[in-house]
Amino acid sequence: MSVPILIPRRLCSSPAGRFGPLGVDRHDLETEGVAHTAFTMVLADWVAVAATTEDGQILLVRQHRHGVDAVTLEVAGGCIDPGEEPEVAALRELREETGYAAEVVESLGWVHPNPAIQGNRCFLYLARGAKHVGPPAGDEHESVEPVLLAPEEIPAATRDGRISHVLAVIALDRALAWLSAHGQRPRP
């Protein structure tokens, strides 16, 4: 027996606070005549870029993340700037965070990072044949280190927690599936 989903009606929404790139909105809601409040985070859309190098390695980024107060291993990615197309942001983030550049990216779709409390999307891309063009050039407080892994190392790294960022896991999974489906799996 299925239970009907009760969808609340938003009566009004207003900003509750703005903190740099993070906003918090308050929503006054009503569900079956009962008033309640919910809060959501307001964030820009993001990109995550799984990249292969010319010799078939998977290009990742090691960096400190404040949320877990630890160093993570993940794909290049970040916020899409206002007015910027997601593909352009993907190529920019790849260059800034890794020092590698690619000419084009393949779309791997998009996901909602956490629809319970966020309305933004993360656009996923595959960049093939990335070439080293210089040192990483990230934001002023961003410390990044490019890391190369063999393609066959990726599944174990996502299972054992070496790669734990969910957007990186999804981007890598979709990238490896795309490469396999197109007969272009990176060479070990």
C-alpha positions in Angstrom: 0.0 0.0 0.0 1.5 3.3 -1.0 1.3 6.4 1.1 0.5 9.7 -0.7 3.3 12.2 -0.6 2.2 15.4 1.1 3.6 18.4 -0.7 3.8 21.5 1.4 2.7 24.8 -0.1 5.1 27.7 0.1 3.4 30.7 1.5 6.4 33.0 1.2 10.2 32.9 1.0 12.8 35.5 2.2 16.5 35.7 2.7 17.6 34.7 6.2 21.2 35.5 5.7 24.0 35.9 3.2 27.6 34.7 4.0 29.9 35.2 1.0 28.9 32.7 -1.7 26.4 31.0 0.7 22.9 32.2 1.2 20.2 30.9 3.5 16.5 31.4 2.7 13.6 31.0 5.1 10.4 29.4 3.7 7.0 29.7 5.5 5.0 26.6 4.5 1.7 25.0 5.1 1.0 21.2 4.9 -2.7 20.2 5.3 -3.4 23.4 7.2 -0.4 23.1 9.5 2.1 26.0 9.3 5.8 25.3 9.5 9.2 26.7 8.5 12.0 25.3 6.4 15.4 26.7 5.5 17.4 26.1 2.4 20.9 27.1 1.2 21.3 29.3 -1.8 24.4 28.4 -3.8 25.6 29.0 -7.4 25.6 26.1 -9.8 28.8 24.0 -9.9 30.9 22.0 -12.3 32.9 18.8 -11.7 35.4 17.7 -14.4 36.7 14.2 -14.7 39.8 14.4 -16.9 42.1 12.1 -18.7 45.6 13.1 -19.8 47.2 12.5 -23.2 48.7 9.2 -21.9 45.4 8.0 -20.4 45.9 8.8 -16.7 43.0 10.1 -14.6 43.7 13.7 -13.4 42.6 14.5 -9.9 43.1 17.3 -7.4 44.3 16.9 -3.8 43.1 19.9 -1.6 42.0 20.8 1.9 38.3 21.0 2.5 36.9 23.0 5.3 33.7 21.0 5.8 35.6 17.8 6.8 38.8 19.7 7.9 40.9 17.2 5.9 42.7 16.8 2.6 40.5 15.2 -0.1 41.2 13.6 -3.5 38.6 14.7 -6.1 38.1 15.9 -9.6 38.6 19.5 -10.6 35.5 21.6 -10.1 34.0 24.7 -8.6 31.4 27.4 -8.9 30.0 28.6 -12.2 30.6 32.4 -12.4 27.5 34.6 -13.1 26.8 34.6 -16.8 29.3 31.9 -17.5 28.3 28.8 -19.4 28.9 25.5 -17.6 31.3 24.2 -20.3 33.4 27.3 -20.0 33.5 27.0 -16.2 34.5 23.4 -16.5 37.5 24.2 -18.7 38.4 27.2 -16.5 38.3 25.1 -13.3 40.3 22.3 -14.9 43.1 24.8 -15.8 43.0 26.7 -12.5 43.0 23.7 -10.2 45.3 21.3 -12.1 47.5 23.3 -14.5 46.2 21.1 -17.3 44.1 22.3 -20.2 41.7 20.6 -22.6 40.2 21.9 -25.8 36.7 20.5 -25.2 34.6 18.8 -22.6 31.9 16.1 -23.0 28.7 16.7 -21.0 28.0 13.9 -18.5 24.7 15.4 -17.4 23.9 17.1 -14.1 22.8 16.3 -10.6 21.3 18.0 -7.6 24.0 17.9 -5.0 21.6 17.8 -2.0 18.0 18.6 -3.0 16.8 18.4 0.7 18.4 21.7 1.4 19.9 23.1 -1.8 18.4 24.0 -5.2 21.6 24.3 -7.2 22.9 21.9 -9.8 26.3 20.4 -10.5 27.1 19.9 -14.2 29.4 17.0 -14.8 32.0 16.8 -17.6 34.7 14.6 -19.1 37.8 16.3 -20.5 39.9 14.0 -22.7 43.5 14.4 -23.6 44.3 17.1 -21.0 47.8 18.6 -21.5 50.0 20.1 -18.8 50.3 23.9 -19.5 51.7 25.3 -16.3 51.2 25.4 -12.5 47.7 25.4 -11.0 46.4 29.0 -10.6 43.5 28.7 -8.1 41.9 31.2 -5.9 44.1 33.1 -3.4 43.2 30.8 -0.4 43.1 27.6 -2.5 46.0 25.2 -2.2 45.8 22.4 -4.8 48.0 19.6 -6.0 47.3 17.7 -9.2 47.4 13.9 -8.8 47.5 11.3 -11.6 46.0 7.8 -11.1 45.8 4.9 -13.5 42.2 4.3 -14.6 42.1 0.9 -13.0 42.8 2.5 -9.6 39.6 4.6 -9.6 37.0 2.0 -8.7 38.9 0.9 -5.6 39.7 4.5 -4.6 36.0 5.3 -4.7 35.1 2.2 -2.6 37.8 2.5 0.0 37.3 6.2 0.7 40.5 7.7 -0.9 38.0 9.5 -3.2 35.0 10.3 -0.9 33.6 13.5 -2.5 30.3 12.3 -3.8 30.3 14.7 -6.9 33.8 13.3 -7.8 32.6 9.8 -7.4 29.6 10.4 -9.7 31.7 12.3 -12.3 34.3 9.6 -12.4 31.7 6.8 -12.6 30.0 8.6 -15.5 33.3 9.4 -17.2 34.5 5.8 -17.1 31.2 4.6 -18.4 31.3 7.1 -21.2 34.9 6.1 -22.2 34.0 2.5 -22.1 30.8 3.0 -24.2 32.8 4.9 -26.8 35.7 2.4 -26.9 38.0 5.1 -25.5 38.7 3.7 -22.1 42.0 5.4 -21.0 45.0 3.2 -21.4 46.5 1.9 -18.1 
